[in-house]
Amino acid sequence: MVECCRCGVGALVLLEDRYQLEEPLGRGAMGEVWRAADHVLNRTVAVKVLHGDDAAALERFRMEAQTAGRLSHPNVVGVYDFGSHDGRPYLVMELVDGWNLSQERSVYGVLAPREAAGIAAQMAAGLAAAHRHGVIHRDVKPANVMLTIDRDVKLTDFGIARFADAAAGALTATGKIVGSAAYLAPERAMGHSAQPASDVYSLGCVLYELLTGHPPFRGTNSLAVVQQHVEAQPAPPTQLRPDIPPALADYVMCLLSKDADGRPTADQAAAWLEAWHQSPDPAEPEQDRPEAVTLTAALPIAAEPEVADTSPRVQRRGRRKPPSKAVLGAVGVALFAGAVALGATWNGDSGRDTPTAPASSAPGAAPSASVDRTSPTGPSAGAPSDTAAPQDDQGGNDDHGGDGHGGGHGRKGKGSDD
């Protein structure tokens, strides 16, 4: 029997006379994720089992279940159940064939502008659904964004999410900021409460990274990065990668407005990015991809939802599988690896700071990019090309395999071992 000595569970264990643990998908400091069979609904699920009695970790588990109960959307991963087995809390989640966006970036580098816009549009759609139900994610980053083998996007890890009507501020009891430094909105960096616009700023940081190879700001430590979020303007994406169409580059800068009121809503961002993604540009060359096998990843979100979202869906992308197990193994998959506090989630780069332009006004001022937030402009003439894209390290992306709640974890591929 395969067993987790710290969790006290293993294959052959039947949770609540319903969930049969079958195969471990990943493990880390906080717990394990298992592939499991749901004998009641006759489906395959993923089950997270918490290691010990850590109160903060248990609170994250509960928060995932609570926030998930408000959501039902194709761009949000489902959490189906929450319980305890022999004193060990567990979460039952949707099992997703795919991997996270951090792994995608690590293997393939920057994305073609149209592909990046399509992924960001789906992210925005998932965030919009959460915001409509009063949920603010607070930790939008590549490791918390899943890509299925059909290139559908699913947000995960709502473990540090908060309801919009909650009074919680940005700081923990110990004075640390909750979130990840490279993707932290200016208002949160200054200690203010998270708001839907904070998630939109983080979305802009992720899109910036997909296009340029790194987040808008980097530094030798988290404090240096946080200060830049408040005081500095990022280098325009076209300065780092000239083939990015100006309309898309300008919209990224709009998402990164220092002024929360100057950013589009998640709904507006989803509409704009999807419209731009569908715009009649000349075809872009496909990036070469290695031979693919199916990878299986488990993530959090939605317990038998109370509210089914009926908003328009962002159109699905063309099918493309993740890379081979050999490639994935080189990246590494981390499970339950990251702490929530800012100081523990930051991985700085080698000390090279991103070129930034001094802020033209006070920290609260919006970037000067003039963009209609709701009406997409057509792309510039000429087809964007992947070949001119710079390759860079992630400089601030916390890890390549996901964090404590929602990192991708590979399943054994056909004819190969992990």
Order of alpha helices (4+ residues) and beta strands (2+ residues): beta-beta-beta-beta-beta-beta-alpha-beta-beta-beta-alpha-alpha-beta-beta-beta-beta-alpha-alpha-alpha-beta-alpha-alpha-alpha-beta-alpha-alpha-beta
